Amino acid sequence: MTVSKVCQDAAEASAVVTQLTTEQKDRLLLDMASAIEQHQDAIIEANARDVAAAREAGVSATLVDRLTMTERRMAGLTRAIRTIVDLPDPVGQVVNGWTRPNGLLIERVREPLGVVAVIYEARPNVTAEVAALCLKSGNCAVLRGSSMAMETNRAIMAALDTAIAEHPDVPAAAVQLIDDPSREAALELMRAKGYVDLLVPRGGAELIASVEQNATVPTVIDGAGNCHLYIDGTADRDIATAVTVNAKTSRPSVCNAIETLLVHRDLAADWLPGVLDALAEAGVEIRGCAAVREVWPKAVAAREEDWGTEYLDLVLAVRVVADADEAIAHIRRWGTSNAEGIVARDIDIARRFVRQVDSGSVFVNTSTRYSDGGEFGYGVEIGVSTQKLHVRGPMGLEALTTVKNVVWGTGQTRVVA
C-alpha cells in the first residue's frame, strides 16, 4: 500500500475514531496492552534480529540501547498503556467558558486533531505508545519507523492489529504502520497535505532538517537535547552531586540527559574535583574548559563544538562560569530548548534562572531526567516539543487535541453598526 493510500485511509477512519466514547477507547487500549503481552516472545525475538543486524552494521551503542526491547522494557510499555487508560479523556473537555453581555455563552471545547503521523528512528516502543496516545485522544495514527527497527515494529503492529480486530466499532485504519523505510516514503508522508493534521519527527539532526525543509503538513519538532545543568554558588553540595551524576549517567543515550555542566567559580576548587571523580568512576569522559583542567587535570580540553554537541553518550562538557548570568548566556547560545536545570538554595537566583532560560522544561534542584511524559503524569509522550507552537515540552494527550469555539444563544442576531 502506498503512503498516500495509508494517509487517505487514516483520514477517512478519523471521522469514526473522533466519535469513539471514552469507554470504547479504554477497552481497546486495555486489549492492546494484553495483546502485546501475549505476543511478547515474538516481539523480543524480532527485536533480537534487529539488534543483531544493528551491531553487525556497526551502529553506535547509544542507538543499540534505544533499539533494544528487554522484558523489563516490555513490561514498562504495557504499564504505560494501562496508565493512559486511567487518564482523563481530553476530548469534549470544556477548557473555559464565559457569557457575553448579549447573553451568548462561549465555550472552548477540546476535540481531536484527526490524523497524527510520527516518523521515528530506532525506538520500537514508540509504535505502541503513539498508537495508544492517539487513540485515547480520538486521533488516527500513521507510524513510520526506521529500517533499523523494522522487524520489531512489525511484530508490535501485528499485536496491535489483533486487538483492533476484536473491536468492530474501530476502523482497521485507526493505526497503521508504513513499513517502507525509504527516504521517498518519508517525503511522501511529510507532504500528505489534506490527510495528515500533525507530523512529529523523532530522530536525529538529519531527519529534523529534512522535515523542516520538505514538510507541507503541520509539524511539531521533537528536536535535539543539548541539556545543561548549572550548579550555583549557593547550591547544597550533596544535592548538586547527586543531581549531576544522575542527570548524566542514569541513561546517557536519551535526550533529557545533560551534555554540559556549568559550575559557579566559587565551587571550582573544592566541590568540582569530587563530582568529576564520581563521574569518571561511572565511565564519563570529561571535556573541560581551562579552569576545569586547572583543578582536574585529567579532563580533555573542550573545543568550541563540544558546547553544541548532543553526545547521547558518557561524555560531558564542563565549564566554570562567573555567575548565573554567565550560565544563562551560555545556555541561550548553545541550548536546544529541551530541558535545563539549576541547583541553588537562593530562591531569587533560581526564579531568575527559570524566567530567563528559554526551554520547554526547567528543573530546580532535581534532575533533568524527569523531562518525560510518564514522569509528568502523561502516561507516555508522543515527543518533546522544542518549539513554542502549538505545544512545548513533553507532549501528552492534550497536545494531540485542538480547541473548538462553541457558541450557545437564545436567538440573538448581530446588529451591524
Disulfide bonds with the S-S distance in Angstrom:
none
